[in-house]
Amino acid sequence: MDRLDDMLAFIKVVDTKSFTAAADRLNLSKSVVSRRIGELENRLGARLLNRTTRKLSLTEVGQAYYERCARILADLEEAEQAVADLHAAPRGRLRVNAPVSFGVRHLAPAVAEFLNRYPLIEVDLELNDRFVDLVDEGYDLAIRVGRLRDSSLIARRLAPARAVVCASPAYLEQHGTPQTPEDLSNHRCLIYTNLPTPEIWHFKVDGEVRGVRVSGPMRGNNGDFLRDAAIAGVGIVLSPTFLCGDALSSGALRAFLSDCMIAEASVNAVYPQNRHLSPKVRVFVDFLVQRFGQRPYWDCALLETLQPDAERDIELFEPS
C-alpha cells in the first residue's frame, strides 16, 4: 500500500506540476508529499524529478516511470469500477445514434419499453443517415444496418437485415411479375440513392452473383418514401423488410424473386472497445437482442412464405 501511495503522490505532482497543488488534491500536507517522493526516489535509486525554485520537470527515468505508474493506477481504478458496476443498478445518460427509418419504426418503441424497465437510465437518441464517429462525437453506441466497415469498434448482431424486391398488386397486375432478375431492366424501379451503386441490384443465380441495371421514375435517399411510392403503384422497390414488413403482412406489397436474394448482413449495435463494458450499454444491447432476435417480428409475413433453408438467403446485401 505504501508503494501505491507513493506512486499516487508522484502522479499528482507531475500532473499538477506542483507539490502544493498535489498536496491539496490528496488532502495531505506539502511536507508529506515531498517525503513520499523522496522515499520513492531512494527506493528506486534514481532521480525522477528535476526541481528548481520555479519549475518541476521529469527526468528521462522519471518520464518512463510516470507512464508505467499511470497505467497501473488506471488499471486499478478500472478493476474497482468493474466490480462496483456488477453490483450497481445501470444508470446514467446513454447516447445512441441510429438510421432514421429504423430508428422511428423500431428503435423508438424499443427505447420506450427499455426506459420503463430501467428507470435510472436516460436515453439521448439521435437519428440520421450519416456515418458518425462514435468516439469523436461522444456516442455510447450506434445502430448500423448492413455490412460493417472494418474498424476498432465492437459489434453485436441484433437481427438479420433481410431485403426483398416487391411491388403493389395493382402494379404487378398491370405490368406483370418479373420471373428473373434480368426482367427488372424492363420495369419501373424505385432507386434508393444511399447505396454505393444505386442503379445496380445484385442477385444470386445458380450460385453466382449477378448485377442487374435498373431504372425508373423515382430516386430518393429515404426508404419510407420509396416504399410508400411502391404501395401507390409507382414501381418496384428493393426494400429492407424492417420497412416493408407491415405492407407485406397486409398485402399492400407482394414480394418476388426471394430465392435470388443475397445473404450476410444484419442490424448491429456497435460501440467503442473497452475492457469493461458499462452496465448501461450492456443492458441496452442485451435488451435489443432479446426484442428483435434471429426471427424479428417484421419478418413474420415473409418467413411464412419461404422454405426453411431459404431464410438465410434473403438478407440485405448493401449497407444502409
Disulfide bonds with the S-S distance in Angstrom:
none
